[in-house]
Amino acid sequence: LKTSHAFHSAMMDAVMPAFRAEVKALVRSAPSLPILSTATGDWLQDGQAMSAEYWARHLREPVRFSAAIAQLLDRPGRVLLEIGPRATLSTLSRQQPLLKSHGITAVASLTDQVEEEHAALIAAFGHLWARGVDLSPARLDRRQRRLRVRLPTYPFEKKRCWVEPPVAASSNVVPHANIANH
């Protein structure tokens, strides 16, 4: 975000009432997936997620990112997926020394460069798949008609396909002085 001043500081006090009112006007519901709160450093409770007061306080309170990431250490093998426009949080996550020792990986899914977004998304998909995340590759292909590639159903014809090294011509061979004298 391009901002004129620091978030999560006293500079946000003036906007908190207006922000609280805007959040209060929204329909809120409990999250369907677990969320780590960087305001508390712990798992977000349903009541917090639906509270306009919580989100207003979130503007003002310090970010407890390291404490939130430490909550993941109870279950090794997790994979963190950053879905924001940059790799800021996944980069910060990778700096948490205990994540690596617990086998937790952070994967960014987007990039700053619009022309590279599709490649970044596909790469993230591959990283997630390699870590054992159950994914549906068909969801990446939105074509209406897909062509099937026919592959041979038999082993190839046991034909040697190695490129043979060139044979040295005797005119190109220069004998070593020690060998020529014997």
C-alpha positions as CSV (number, residue, x, y, z in Angstrom):
1,L,0.0,0.0,0.0
2,K,1.1,3.5,-0.7
3,T,0.3,5.5,2.4
4,S,0.9,8.9,3.7
5,H,1.7,7.8,7.3
6,A,2.3,4.8,9.5
7,F,-0.4,2.2,10.0
8,H,-0.6,0.4,13.4
9,S,0.4,3.5,15.2
10,A,-1.1,6.5,17.0
11,M,-1.4,8.2,13.6
12,M,-4.4,6.0,13.0
13,D,-6.4,7.3,16.0
14,A,-8.2,9.9,14.0
15,V,-9.6,7.4,11.4
16,M,-10.6,4.7,13.8
17,P,-14.2,5.9,14.5
18,A,-15.0,6.3,10.7
19,F,-13.4,3.0,9.9
20,R,-15.3,1.3,12.8
21,A,-18.6,2.7,11.4
22,E,-17.8,1.5,7.8
23,V,-17.0,-2.0,9.1
24,K,-20.2,-2.0,11.2
25,A,-22.2,-1.3,8.1
26,L,-20.9,-4.4,6.4
27,V,-22.4,-7.9,6.7
28,R,-19.8,-9.9,8.6
29,S,-19.7,-13.7,9.3
30,A,-17.3,-16.1,11.0
31,P,-14.4,-17.3,8.8
32,S,-14.7,-20.7,7.2
33,L,-11.0,-21.2,7.4
34,P,-8.7,-20.7,10.4
35,I,-7.1,-17.2,10.4
36,L,-4.1,-16.1,12.4
37,S,-4.5,-12.6,13.8
38,T,-1.5,-10.4,13.6
39,A,-3.2,-8.1,16.1
40,T,-3.2,-10.7,18.9
41,G,-0.6,-13.1,17.6
42,D,-3.1,-16.0,18.1
43,W,-5.9,-17.7,16.2
44,L,-8.8,-15.3,15.3
45,Q,-12.0,-16.2,17.2
46,D,-15.4,-16.0,15.5
47,G,-16.5,-13.1,17.8
48,Q,-13.4,-11.1,16.9
49,A,-13.8,-11.7,13.1
50,M,-17.4,-10.4,13.3
51,S,-16.5,-7.4,15.6
52,A,-16.2,-4.0,14.1
53,E,-14.3,-3.0,17.2
54,Y,-11.6,-5.7,16.6
55,W,-11.0,-4.5,13.0
56,A,-10.8,-0.8,14.1
57,R,-8.3,-1.8,16.9
58,H,-6.4,-3.8,14.2
59,L,-5.5,-0.5,12.5
60,R,-4.0,0.9,15.7
61,E,-2.3,-2.0,17.4
62,P,1.2,-3.2,16.6
63,V,1.7,-6.1,14.2
64,R,2.6,-9.3,16.0
65,F,3.6,-11.2,12.9
66,S,6.3,-13.3,14.5
67,A,4.0,-14.4,17.3
68,A,1.3,-15.3,14.8
69,I,3.7,-17.3,12.7
70,A,4.9,-19.1,15.8
71,Q,1.4,-20.5,16.3
72,L,1.9,-22.6,13.2
73,L,4.7,-24.6,14.8
74,D,2.3,-27.0,16.5
75,R,1.6,-28.8,13.2
76,P,4.7,-29.5,11.1
77,G,4.2,-29.9,7.4
78,R,1.8,-26.9,7.0
79,V,2.2,-24.8,3.9
80,L,1.7,-21.0,4.0
81,L,0.2,-19.5,0.8
82,E,0.5,-15.7,0.3
83,I,-2.4,-14.5,-1.9
84,G,-1.4,-10.8,-1.8
85,P,0.1,-8.8,-4.7
86,R,3.6,-9.3,-3.5
87,A,5.8,-11.8,-1.7
88,T,6.2,-9.6,1.4
89,L,4.6,-11.9,4.0
90,S,6.1,-15.1,2.6
91,T,9.5,-13.5,2.6
92,L,9.0,-12.5,6.3
93,S,7.7,-15.9,7.1
94,R,10.8,-17.6,5.6
95,Q,12.9,-15.5,8.0
96,Q,11.3,-17.2,11.0
97,P,14.1,-19.7,11.9
98,L,11.7,-22.2,13.5
99,L,9.5,-22.6,10.4
100,K,12.3,-24.3,8.4
101,S,13.2,-26.6,11.2
102,H,9.5,-27.6,11.5
103,G,9.1,-28.2,7.8
104,I,6.8,-25.3,7.1
105,T,7.1,-23.7,3.7
106,A,5.9,-20.2,2.6
107,V,4.8,-19.8,-1.0
108,A,3.9,-16.6,-2.8
109,S,1.3,-16.8,-5.5
110,L,1.6,-13.4,-7.2
111,T,4.3,-10.9,-8.3
112,D,4.7,-7.2,-8.9
113,Q,4.9,-7.7,-12.6
114,V,1.5,-8.1,-14.3
115,E,3.0,-10.0,-17.2
116,E,4.5,-12.5,-14.9
117,E,1.4,-13.2,-12.7
118,H,0.3,-16.3,-14.6
119,A,3.7,-17.9,-14.4
120,A,4.0,-17.0,-10.7
121,L,0.6,-18.6,-10.0
122,I,1.5,-21.8,-11.9
123,A,4.8,-21.9,-10.0
124,A,3.0,-21.5,-6.7
125,F,0.6,-24.3,-7.8
126,G,3.6,-26.5,-8.4
127,H,5.2,-25.7,-5.1
128,L,2.0,-26.5,-3.3
129,W,1.6,-29.8,-5.2
130,A,5.2,-30.8,-4.4
131,R,4.4,-30.2,-0.7
132,G,1.5,-32.6,-0.8
133,V,-1.4,-30.1,-1.0
134,D,-4.4,-31.7,-2.7
135,L,-5.0,-29.6,-5.9
136,S,-7.1,-30.0,-9.0
137,P,-4.9,-29.2,-12.1
138,A,-8.0,-29.1,-14.3
139,R,-9.0,-25.9,-12.6
140,L,-6.0,-24.1,-14.1
141,D,-7.1,-24.9,-17.6
142,R,-10.2,-23.0,-18.6
143,R,-10.3,-24.0,-22.2
144,Q,-13.7,-25.4,-23.3
145,R,-12.1,-28.0,-25.5
146,R,-9.0,-29.9,-24.5
147,L,-7.0,-32.1,-26.9
148,R,-5.7,-35.5,-25.7
149,V,-2.2,-36.3,-26.7
150,R,-1.8,-39.9,-27.8
151,L,1.4,-41.6,-26.5
152,P,2.7,-44.9,-27.6
153,T,1.4,-47.8,-25.5
154,Y,4.5,-49.9,-26.2
155,P,8.2,-49.5,-25.4
156,F,10.0,-47.8,-28.2
157,E,11.7,-50.1,-30.8
158,K,14.8,-50.8,-28.8
159,K,16.6,-48.6,-31.2
160,R,19.8,-47.0,-30.0
161,C,19.5,-43.2,-30.2
162,W,22.9,-42.1,-28.8
163,V,24.9,-39.7,-30.9
164,E,28.2,-41.5,-31.6
165,P,31.4,-39.5,-31.0
166,P,33.3,-38.5,-34.1
167,V,36.2,-40.8,-35.0
168,A,39.5,-38.9,-35.0
169,A,41.1,-38.8,-38.4
170,S,44.7,-40.0,-38.5
171,S,45.7,-36.7,-40.2
172,N,44.5,-34.8,-37.1
173,V,46.4,-36.9,-34.6
174,V,49.7,-35.5,-33.4
175,P,51.8,-38.1,-31.5
176,H,53.4,-37.0,-28.3
177,A,57.2,-36.6,-28.5
178,N,57.9,-39.4,-25.9
179,I,55.7,-41.9,-27.7
180,A,57.2,-41.1,-31.2
181,N,60.7,-41.9,-29.9
182,H,59.9,-45.5,-28.7
